[in-house]
């Protein structure tokens, strides 16, 4: 099975976006290891809502290489460069696909929880922004089972952002 890495940002109180999906609170003044990370992946898996937000923002980082958009109704969205599939279809692809590079899992929280619950997520790289949002979209809402993580390393930036690397132990 392919190695899957969640590379994401969160507020200090564990939110990846505001309740309406907005990410305006994220630091936009630096790379924070993103370019280096992108050299380690060749495929992207993201949720349909995250895909729609990225598309509206003109974010082309999600269109490099092979990418899947997870949707409960993939036939409704089919067309274009993106491959739409159900969670089970993406799981089949993860088991059959072969590459030395990892798969980037990005957005949203429900998809992260689903990957954790199925044992498909291997690593988490989290950029924790020194911001408290109070409410929003959680990093893994509705997680059915505890996810045990093993700390690997961290990096502290001058602006207070802390990036932490974890391996998923289970």
C-alpha positions in Angstrom: 0.0 0.0 0.0 1.2 3.5 -0.8 2.6 5.7 2.0 0.0 8.4 2.8 1.0 11.7 4.5 -1.3 14.4 5.8 0.5 17.7 5.4 -1.9 20.3 6.8 -2.2 23.4 8.9 -4.3 23.9 12.0 -5.1 26.5 14.6 -3.8 25.9 18.1 -7.3 24.7 19.1 -7.3 22.1 16.3 -9.3 23.6 13.5 -8.2 23.3 9.8 -10.7 26.0 8.6 -13.4 28.3 9.8 -17.0 26.9 10.0 -17.6 28.2 6.4 -14.3 26.5 5.1 -12.3 29.8 5.0 -8.6 29.6 5.5 -7.9 33.3 5.6 -6.2 33.0 9.0 -3.3 30.9 7.6 0.1 32.6 7.4 0.8 33.3 3.7 4.2 34.9 4.1 6.4 31.8 3.7 6.7 28.3 2.3 7.0 26.6 5.7 8.5 23.4 4.1 5.7 23.0 1.4 8.1 23.0 -1.6 10.3 20.4 0.1 7.3 18.3 1.0 6.0 18.4 -2.6 9.2 16.8 -3.8 8.3 13.7 -1.8 4.8 13.2 -3.3 3.5 12.4 -6.7 -0.2 11.9 -6.0 -2.9 13.8 -4.1 -6.1 12.6 -2.4 -8.5 15.3 -1.3 -12.1 15.7 -0.3 -14.6 17.1 -2.8 -15.3 20.3 -0.7 -11.5 21.0 -0.4 -11.2 20.4 -4.2 -13.9 22.9 -4.9 -12.3 25.5 -2.6 -8.8 25.0 -4.2 -10.3 25.2 -7.7 -12.0 28.5 -6.8 -8.8 29.9 -5.5 -6.8 28.8 -8.6 -4.5 26.5 -6.5 -2.5 24.5 -9.0 -0.5 22.6 -6.4 -3.4 20.1 -6.3 -3.3 19.3 -10.1 0.4 18.1 -10.3 0.6 14.4 -10.8 -2.1 11.9 -10.2 -4.9 13.1 -7.9 -8.1 11.7 -6.6 -11.1 13.6 -5.3 -13.2 11.5 -2.8 -16.9 12.0 -3.3 -20.0 10.1 -2.2 -21.3 10.7 -5.7 -18.3 10.5 -8.0 -20.3 10.1 -11.2 -21.9 13.5 -10.6 -18.5 15.2 -10.8 -16.6 13.1 -13.3 -14.8 14.9 -16.1 -11.7 16.9 -16.5 -8.3 16.0 -15.2 -9.5 15.0 -11.7 -10.3 11.4 -10.9 -13.4 11.3 -8.7 -14.0 8.2 -6.7 -15.6 6.8 -3.5 -13.5 6.1 -0.5 -13.5 2.4 -1.4 -12.3 3.2 -4.9 -9.5 5.3 -3.6 -8.6 2.5 -1.1 -8.4 0.1 -4.0 -6.1 2.5 -5.9 -3.9 2.9 -2.7 -3.5 -0.9 -2.5 -2.7 -1.4 -6.2 -0.7 1.7 -7.0 3.1 1.5 -6.9 5.5 4.4 -6.4 8.5 5.4 -4.3 6.9 8.7 -3.6 4.1 9.3 -1.1 0.5 10.3 -1.5 -0.5 13.7 -0.1 -3.8 13.6 1.9 -5.3 17.1 2.1 -8.7 18.2 3.5 -10.9 17.9 5.1 -11.3 16.6 8.6 -13.9 13.9 7.8 -11.5 12.4 5.1 -8.6 12.5 7.6 -10.8 10.6 10.1 -11.8 8.1 7.5 -8.2 7.4 6.5 -7.1 7.1 10.2 -10.0 4.7 11.0 -9.0 2.5 8.0 -5.3 2.5 8.9 -4.4 4.2 5.6 -2.6 7.2 7.0 1.1 6.8 7.8 2.4 10.2 8.7 1.1 13.6 9.8 3.0 16.8 9.2 1.1 19.6 11.0 1.8 23.3 10.9 0.2 24.7 14.1 -0.5 28.4 13.7 -0.5 30.5 16.8 -4.2 31.3 16.4 -7.3 30.3 18.4 -10.4 30.2 16.2 -12.9 29.0 18.8 -14.9 27.1 16.2 -14.4 25.6 12.8 -13.8 22.4 10.9 -11.8 20.0 13.1 -8.7 18.1 12.0 -10.5 14.8 12.4 -14.1 15.1 13.5 -16.1 11.9 14.1 -12.9 9.8 14.5 -14.2 6.4 15.5 -11.0 5.1 17.1 -8.1 6.8 18.9 -5.2 7.4 16.7 -1.9 6.8 18.4 0.9 9.0 17.1 4.7 8.8 17.6 6.5 12.1 17.7 9.4 12.3 15.2 10.6 16.0 15.1 9.5 19.6 15.1 10.6 23.0 13.8 9.8 26.3 15.4 9.5 29.4 13.2 10.1 33.0 14.4 6.5 34.0 14.0 5.3 31.3 16.4 4.3 28.6 13.9 5.3 25.2 15.0 5.6 22.3 12.5 5.4 18.8 14.0 6.1 15.5 12.3 4.3 12.3 13.7 4.2 8.7 12.5 0.8 7.1 12.9 1.5 4.1 15.2 -1.6 2.1 14.6 
